[in-house]
Amino acid sequence: MENENFQFNPETVGGILPPEEPRGAAPAGFSERFLAYAIDAAPFVAGAYVTFLVMVRSGAVEYSAAAELRCKLLWILPYLVYETLLSSGGRATLGKYLLGIRVKAADGSDLSVSRAFIRSGSYFVSAAVLNLGYLMALVTPEKRALHDYICGSRVISVKERGEWADGLVLVVSWALMAVLTGSWINSNFLRLTPEAKEKVVMAETTLSKVAKLEEIHRFKYGRYTEDLTRLAALTGNPDAVRREIMRTLEPDTLVLSTDGRAYVISGKARNWLKTEVSVTSIPPQKNQ
């Protein structure tokens, strides 16, 4: 090379350099972000649960899904204030402080209060469709979630951890996600809602009526029967029996099983789980 000296003319350098980010300001990973979020949300979730429980036990409110929802909504405002104030101005919420992460604007500057408020409110947008807005952080280039894109923010790591600590964060966060996912599935798909329980009660009531007809038939004819038509005829209004069975039981699920001395009546309720219900007789004693 003819000139090995590195030379440049400062006057020819154009543009303004962006603000320098903290050392090691790599995008925060999904696991540490989720764990920080869980730590921050836990006191407010617990507060809503305890408040509602105390109100119900004291008689201030009657238990209902609507009353429970109203109590949860009351705790959203302090949660938004907490997230807004501690996610702006270079501050950190408790969860983010413990995990060594911070919320910044996309250009690396501190997030303003107004943008932090928009970001906090956008959590509910990210959660609206099966939490897909949060899961975006797994695949986006800078690990940004939907609420980050909405308010123009990004989450960075400001503290390096060792491999052991990173592994612990990974295990704890994904274990917690598994527990929360299982709880959500149980609440929304496996556990019966009040409406589904009501349909089970209706189905059980119908089977109890059929069982009563079985008892009447045995009293008159000395034995139980598997013939639903004979049982319905005992009421004097077979059409009403048929209509009730169609209204409360899934089609073609009513089963009468008897040996003449005992019976089992089963069917499936008209809820989305098609809950199976049954009624059985007590076999007569041998000396009877």
PEBELTA-V313738 format. One record per residue. N is the residue number from 1. RES is the residue in three letters. PHI is phi in whole degrees, 0 to 359 (none if undefined). OMEGA is omega as a letter, one per 30 degrees, with the letter a starting at -180 (NA if undefined). NEAR is the number of other ideal C-beta (glycine too) atoms within 12 Angstrom. Layout:
[[N;RES;PHI;OMEGA;NEAR] [N;RES;PHI;OMEGA;NEAR]]
This chain:
[[1;MET;none;a;5] [2;GLU;288;a;4] [3;ASN;230;a;6] [4;GLU;271;l;6] [5;ASN;278;l;7] [6;PHE;273;a;6] [7;GLN;233;l;8] [8;PHE;206;l;8] [9;ASN;256;a;7] [10;PRO;305;a;7] [11;GLU;290;a;6] [12;THR;268;a;8] [13;VAL;279;a;9] [14;GLY;254;l;8] [15;GLY;83;a;6] [16;ILE;242;l;7] [17;LEU;290;l;10] [18;PRO;292;l;13] [19;PRO;303;a;15] [20;GLU;284;a;11] [21;GLU;276;l;23] [22;PRO;303;a;20] [23;ARG;299;a;11] [24;GLY;74;a;16] [25;ALA;281;l;23] [26;ALA;279;l;22] [27;PRO;301;l;30] [28;ALA;291;a;40] [29;GLY;285;a;26] [30;PHE;298;a;30] [31;SER;297;a;31] [32;GLU;290;l;39] [33;ARG;294;a;42] [34;PHE;295;a;37] [35;LEU;296;l;36] [36;ALA;297;l;35] [37;TYR;298;a;40] [38;ALA;295;l;31] [39;ILE;297;a;28] [40;ASP;289;a;31] [41;ALA;279;a;31] [42;ALA;305;a;22] [43;PRO;298;a;20] [44;PHE;285;l;32] [45;VAL;296;l;22] [46;ALA;296;l;17] [47;GLY;299;l;22] [48;ALA;295;a;27] [49;TYR;295;a;18] [50;VAL;294;l;17] [51;THR;301;a;26] [52;PHE;294;l;29] [53;LEU;297;l;18] [54;VAL;295;a;15] [55;MET;296;l;21] [56;VAL;292;a;18] [57;ARG;292;l;13] [58;SER;278;a;11] [59;GLY;85;a;9] [60;ALA;295;l;14] [61;VAL;222;l;20] [62;GLU;267;a;14] [63;TYR;294;l;17] [64;SER;197;l;14] [65;ALA;297;a;16] [66;ALA;293;l;14] [67;ALA;294;l;20] [68;GLU;295;l;23] [69;LEU;295;l;16] [70;ARG;298;l;17] [71;CYS;295;l;27] [72;LYS;297;a;24] [73;LEU;297;l;19] [74;LEU;296;a;20] [75;TRP;271;a;26] [76;ILE;290;a;24] [77;LEU;299;l;18] [78;PRO;298;l;20] [79;TYR;295;l;31] [80;LEU;296;l;27] [81;VAL;297;l;20] [82;TYR;301;a;30] [83;GLU;295;a;39] [84;THR;294;a;29] [85;LEU;293;a;23] [86;LEU;266;l;28] [87;SER;257;a;46] [88;SER;251;l;30] [89;GLY;63;l;20] [90;GLY;81;l;25] [91;ARG;279;a;21] [92;ALA;216;l;33] [93;THR;293;a;35] [94;LEU;302;a;23] [95;GLY;298;a;32] [96;LYS;291;l;34] [97;TYR;296;a;21] [98;LEU;294;a;21] [99;LEU;271;l;37] [100;GLY;71;l;29] [101;ILE;231;a;42] [102;ARG;220;l;39] [103;VAL;265;l;49] [104;LYS;232;l;40] [105;ALA;290;a;30] [106;ALA;300;a;25] [107;ASP;272;l;18] [108;GLY;97;l;24] [109;SER;280;l;23] [110;ASP;292;a;23] [111;LEU;283;l;37] [112;SER;285;a;23] [113;VAL;297;a;23] [114;SER;295;l;19] [115;ARG;290;l;30] [116;ALA;294;l;36] [117;PHE;294;l;27] [118;ILE;298;l;28] [119;ARG;298;a;39] [120;SER;297;l;38] [121;GLY;294;a;25] [122;SER;286;l;30] [123;TYR;306;a;34] [124;PHE;287;l;24] [125;VAL;290;l;23] [126;SER;296;a;29] [127;ALA;273;a;23] [128;ALA;300;a;15] [129;VAL;246;l;13] [130;LEU;52;l;13] [131;ASN;62;a;25] [132;LEU;295;l;17] [133;GLY;297;l;25] [134;TYR;288;a;33] [135;LEU;293;l;22] [136;MET;302;a;26] [137;ALA;295;l;32] [138;LEU;282;a;22] [139;VAL;236;a;14] [140;THR;284;a;20] [141;PRO;305;a;13] [142;GLU;257;l;26] [143;LYS;57;a;28] [144;ARG;265;l;34] [145;ALA;271;a;35] [146;LEU;301;a;27] [147;HIS;293;l;38] [148;ASP;291;l;38] [149;TYR;292;a;23] [150;ILE;296;a;23] [151;CYS;254;l;34] [152;GLY;72;a;24] [153;SER;237;l;42] [154;ARG;213;a;35] [155;VAL;247;a;41] [156;ILE;241;l;36] [157;SER;268;l;33] [158;VAL;244;a;26] [159;LYS;219;l;24] [160;GLU;280;l;17] [161;ARG;241;l;24] [162;GLY;283;a;11] [163;GLU;298;a;10] [164;TRP;297;a;10] [165;ALA;293;l;20] [166;ASP;298;l;22] [167;GLY;296;l;15] [168;LEU;295;l;18] [169;VAL;300;a;33] [170;LEU;299;a;22] [171;VAL;294;a;16] [172;VAL;296;a;23] [173;SER;294;a;28] [174;TRP;286;l;22] [175;ALA;295;l;18] [176;LEU;295;l;23] [177;MET;298;l;25] [178;ALA;296;l;15] [179;VAL;295;a;15] [180;LEU;294;l;24] [181;THR;296;l;19] [182;GLY;298;l;16] [183;SER;296;l;16] [184;TRP;294;l;17] [185;ILE;297;l;14] [186;ASN;296;a;14] [187;SER;290;a;15] [188;ASN;261;a;16] [189;PHE;233;a;16] [190;LEU;265;a;15] [191;ARG;282;a;17] [192;LEU;288;l;21] [193;THR;283;l;19] [194;PRO;305;l;16] [195;GLU;294;l;16] [196;ALA;293;l;22] [197;LYS;297;l;19] [198;GLU;299;l;18] [199;LYS;292;l;28] [200;VAL;294;l;30] [201;VAL;298;l;21] [202;MET;297;l;28] [203;ALA;295;l;37] [204;GLU;296;l;26] [205;THR;297;l;23] [206;THR;297;l;37] [207;LEU;296;l;37] [208;SER;295;l;23] [209;LYS;292;l;29] [210;VAL;296;l;43] [211;ALA;297;l;31] [212;LYS;297;l;23] [213;LEU;295;l;36] [214;GLU;299;a;36] [215;GLU;295;l;25] [216;ILE;295;l;21] [217;HIS;297;l;30] [218;ARG;295;l;24] [219;PHE;296;a;13] [220;LYS;277;a;16] [221;TYR;242;l;18] [222;GLY;83;a;11] [223;ARG;202;l;21] [224;TYR;278;a;34] [225;THR;223;l;29] [226;GLU;264;a;21] [227;ASP;271;a;21] [228;LEU;296;l;31] [229;THR;298;l;17] [230;ARG;297;l;24] [231;LEU;294;a;34] [232;ALA;297;a;27] [233;ALA;295;l;21] [234;LEU;295;a;25] [235;THR;278;a;22] [236;GLY;80;l;12] [237;ASN;216;a;13] [238;PRO;301;a;19] [239;ASP;296;l;14] [240;ALA;294;l;16] [241;VAL;297;a;27] [242;ARG;296;a;22] [243;ARG;295;a;15] [244;GLU;293;l;26] [245;ILE;297;l;34] [246;MET;293;a;20] [247;ARG;281;a;18] [248;THR;250;a;32] [249;LEU;239;l;37] [250;GLU;299;a;27] [251;PRO;304;l;14] [252;ASP;60;l;12] [253;THR;249;l;24] [254;LEU;287;a;35] [255;VAL;232;l;23] [256;LEU;252;l;33] [257;SER;236;a;20] [258;THR;206;l;29] [259;ASP;253;a;15] [260;GLY;94;a;20] [261;ARG;250;l;18] [262;ALA;211;a;22] [263;TYR;216;l;34] [264;VAL;229;l;25] [265;ILE;245;a;36] [266;SER;225;l;26] [267;GLY;188;a;38] [268;LYS;236;a;28] [269;ALA;292;a;33] [270;ARG;273;l;28] [271;ASN;243;a;26] [272;TRP;292;l;17] [273;LEU;276;a;22] [274;LYS;51;a;20] [275;THR;300;a;29] [276;GLU;277;l;22] [277;VAL;233;a;34] [278;SER;205;l;27] [279;VAL;225;l;30] [280;THR;235;l;19] [281;SER;268;l;27] [282;ILE;265;a;13] [283;PRO;302;l;15] [284;PRO;295;l;16] [285;GLN;292;a;8] [286;LYS;296;a;6] [287;ASN;274;l;4] [288;GLN;266;NA;7]]
